């Protein structure tokens, strides 16, 4: 009976190893399609005569630097884990989480800058350009919350010493998603700055 249970556990772990990454990539492709649709809609809406050109809030520059550094620190965390330097891996994962929270805070400050400039999400004084600006950045932030949850799981498991050089799947999945969020933000930043 014990042999069957152990075999069953190994089988489930093997299935998880084989399916986790392809499922993540399917999810990432769907997110790409979603944002491609939104940015395409923005380009079409831009031909509207009431469209106004918006300046990217200065806080978005800080957001961009923070998320780029967070990707770097998370990559370092993976390297440290693979080299069995688990203390440094935990520290860099916590740092990544802090940078992710800082990115989130700067997004709210950027929206505050927009609002103070008279750019509103909705209402009588709103403009389609402002609505798209808020929507694109808010939807990215919504996806980033999922990334922060995955980071929190990785931080917790790192503190509990659940990872090792041979057991990094959870970090790999979270890291791939985090790098994707970074790339998506950089795309949105340049899109909003130069196209929208």
C-alpha positions in Angstrom: 0.0 0.0 0.0 2.8 2.4 0.8 4.5 1.7 -2.5 1.3 2.6 -4.4 0.9 5.8 -2.4 4.5 6.9 -3.1 4.1 5.9 -6.8 0.9 8.0 -6.9 2.6 11.0 -5.3 5.6 10.7 -7.8 3.2 10.4 -10.7 1.2 13.5 -9.7 4.5 15.5 -9.2 5.6 14.3 -12.6 2.4 15.4 -14.3 2.6 18.7 -12.6 6.2 19.2 -13.8 5.1 18.4 -17.4 1.9 20.5 -17.5 2.6 23.6 -15.4 4.8 25.5 -17.9 2.6 24.8 -21.0 -0.5 25.9 -19.0 1.3 29.1 -17.9 2.3 29.9 -21.5 -1.3 29.4 -22.7 -2.4 31.9 -20.0 0.4 34.4 -21.1 -0.7 34.1 -24.7 -4.3 34.9 -23.8 -3.1 38.0 -21.8 -1.1 39.1 -24.9 -4.2 38.8 -27.1 -6.3 40.7 -24.5 -3.8 43.6 -24.4 -3.3 43.5 -28.2 -7.1 43.9 -28.6 -7.2 46.8 -26.1 -4.2 48.7 -27.7 -5.7 48.1 -31.2 -9.0 49.5 -30.0 -7.1 52.6 -28.7 -5.5 53.1 -32.1 -8.9 53.0 -33.8 -10.5 55.3 -31.2 -7.6 57.7 -31.6 -9.1 58.9 -34.9 -12.0 60.4 -33.0 -12.0 64.2 -33.2 -12.4 64.6 -29.4 -9.2 62.6 -28.7 -6.6 64.5 -26.7 -2.9 63.8 -26.5 -1.9 63.0 -22.9 1.5 63.4 -21.2 2.7 60.3 -19.4 2.8 61.1 -15.7 6.3 61.3 -14.3 5.6 58.6 -11.8 5.3 56.1 -14.7 9.0 56.6 -15.3 9.7 55.6 -11.7 7.3 52.7 -12.1 9.3 51.5 -15.1 12.6 51.6 -13.2 11.1 49.7 -10.2 9.6 46.9 -12.3 12.8 46.5 -14.3 14.9 46.2 -11.1 12.3 43.8 -9.7 12.8 41.5 -12.7 16.5 41.7 -12.1 16.3 40.8 -8.4 13.9 37.9 -9.1 16.3 36.5 -11.7 19.1 36.8 -9.1 16.9 34.9 -6.7 16.6 32.0 -9.2 20.4 32.0 -9.7 21.0 31.9 -6.0 18.5 29.0 -5.6 20.1 27.0 -8.3 23.5 27.6 -6.7 22.2 26.5 -3.3 22.6 30.0 -1.8 19.2 29.9 -0.3 19.7 32.8 2.2 20.5 35.2 -0.7 17.6 33.7 -2.7 15.2 34.5 0.1 16.6 38.0 0.5 16.3 38.8 -3.3 12.8 37.4 -3.4 11.7 39.6 -0.6 13.4 42.5 -2.3 11.4 41.7 -5.5 8.2 41.7 -3.5 9.0 45.1 -2.0 9.8 46.5 -5.4 6.5 45.0 -6.7 4.6 46.8 -3.9 6.5 50.0 -4.7 5.5 49.7 -8.3 1.9 49.4 -7.2 2.2 52.5 -5.1 3.7 54.6 -7.9 0.8 53.5 -10.1 -1.6 55.1 -7.7 0.5 58.3 -7.5 0.5 58.4 -11.3 -3.3 58.1 -11.4 -3.4 60.9 -8.9 -1.2 63.0 -11.2 -3.6 62.3 -14.0 -6.6 63.2 -11.9 -5.0 66.5 -10.7 -4.3 67.3 -14.4 -8.0 67.0 -15.2 -7.8 63.6 -16.8 -10.7 61.4 -15.5 -11.5 57.8 -16.0 -15.2 58.4 -16.6 -17.9 61.0 -16.2 -18.9 64.2 -18.0 -15.4 65.6 -18.0 -13.7 62.4 -19.2 -12.2 61.9 -22.6 -11.6 58.5 -24.4 -7.9 59.0 -24.2 -8.0 59.3 -20.4 -10.3 56.4 -20.1 -8.0 54.1 -22.2 -5.0 55.4 -20.2 -6.6 54.4 -16.9 -8.0 51.1 -18.2 -4.7 49.9 -19.7 -2.7 50.7 -16.6 -5.4 49.4 -14.2 -5.7 46.1 -16.1 -1.9 45.6 -16.0 -2.0 46.3 -12.3 -4.7 43.8 -11.8 -2.5 41.1 -13.5 0.4 42.4 -11.3 -1.6 41.6 -8.2 -1.6 37.9 -9.3 2.1 38.2 -9.7 2.4 39.6 -6.2 0.4 36.7 -4.8 2.7 34.3 -6.6 5.7 36.2 -5.2 4.2 36.0 -1.7 3.9 32.2 -2.1 7.5 32.0 -3.2 8.7 34.2 -0.3 6.8 32.0 2.2 8.2 28.8 0.7 11.7 30.3 0.6 11.5 31.2 4.3 10.3 27.6 5.0 13.2 26.3 2.9 11.0 24.4 0.5 13.2 25.2 -2.5 16.5 23.6 -3.5 18.6 23.5 -6.6 16.6 20.5 -7.8 13.2 21.9 -6.8 12.6 25.3 -8.5 9.4 24.8 -10.5 7.4 27.2 -8.3 10.1 29.9 -8.7 10.4 29.3 -12.4 6.6 29.7 -13.0 6.4 32.8 -10.8 9.6 34.2 -12.4 8.3 33.7 -16.0 5.1 35.4 -15.1 6.9 38.3 -13.4 9.2 38.8 -16.4 6.1 38.8 -18.6 4.5 41.5 -16.5 7.7 43.5 -16.8 7.8 43.2 -20.6 4.1 44.0 -20.8 4.6 47.2 -18.7 7.5 48.3 -20.8 5.4 47.8 -23.9 2.5 49.7 -22.4 4.7 52.5 -21.2 6.2 53.1 -24.6 2.8 52.6 -26.3 1.2 55.2 -24.0 4.1 57.6 -24.4 4.6 57.5 -28.2 1.4 56.1 -29.8 -1.5 56.9 -27.5 
